[in-house]
Amino acid sequence: MLSDKEKQLQNLISKYDRVVVGFSGGIDSTVVLDESVKTLGRENVLAVVANSDLFSNDEFKKAMSLADDLGVQSKEIHLDYLSDPDIKQNTPQSWYRMKKLFYEAMNAQSIEFGADIVLDGMIMDDILDFRPGLRARDEFGAVSVLQKANIYKKDVRKLAQMRGLSNWNKIASCSVSSRFPYYTELNVESLQRVINAEKYLRGLGFLTVRVRVHENLARIEVKKEQLVKLIDLGEDITNNLQKLGYQYVAMDLAGFYSGHMNQELSDEDKNKAMVG
């Protein structure tokens, strides 16, 4: 039962005196942050929000604002992911390298805050997916309390809604590097172009959307039930994305698919990224 999982989550967090929570503003880390504050008290919890070129500045601002709304101590840090060769070249190892930099920075904040541990928002669903970041988490000793409490995405949404958290139905986001084929060199300009394109499309009502980039072509993924709407607005969308710098604009007939670019990876590539 969900109540049993919630109690287990409380028990897991109660083992610590002070914690740092890697906070993205998504519902998973929000539930961890909310429970940490309720269990340990605001003075013993620090939400650390990372800003970088791989995530939209809007998402960062929303996370900082949400931390303020929750009355939580928060701190902003900047991660220069593109300084890492694997990340800049978007290799299959990039996901591990990103999380390694992330957890390294979280541990530094934990030492400064005098915390016992770093908590993150990994959930049970992440175990079933291609998640090289799990290796980095284990190497740096961070704890995924939602996983330890056997909590899935559907559970997180229910918990967040029951607690009255404002982002309980928030759509998941991830690194903009996922919009590019592996071994595509990333730069600030190309990343920002994707961020701007997706922001424009969300403004049209396509809340779940990805703009996958293949050189000068933008391939748009939306939910299947919105494909007709995408076609109807095709001329305006094409014009606006071309203004952003894409020469061609296409629609993926298969619709939105999380982790779509991972399909090009071989089992050997995935295994190497997961276990090193």
Secondary structure, 3 states (H helix, E strand, C coil): CHHHHHHHHHHHHCCCCCEEEECCCCHHHHHHHHHHHHHHCHHHEEEEEEECCCCCHHHHHHHHHHHHHCCCEEEEEECCHHHCHHHHCCCCCHHHHHHHHHHHHHHHHHHHHCCCEEECCCCHHHHCCCCCHHHHHHHHCCECHHHHCCCCHHHHHHHHHHCCCCCCCCCCCCCHHHHCCCCCCCCHHHHHHHHHHHHHHHHCCCCCEEEEEECCEEEEEECHHHHHHHHHCHHHHHHHHHHHCCCEEEECCCCCCCCHHHHHCCHHHHHHHHHC
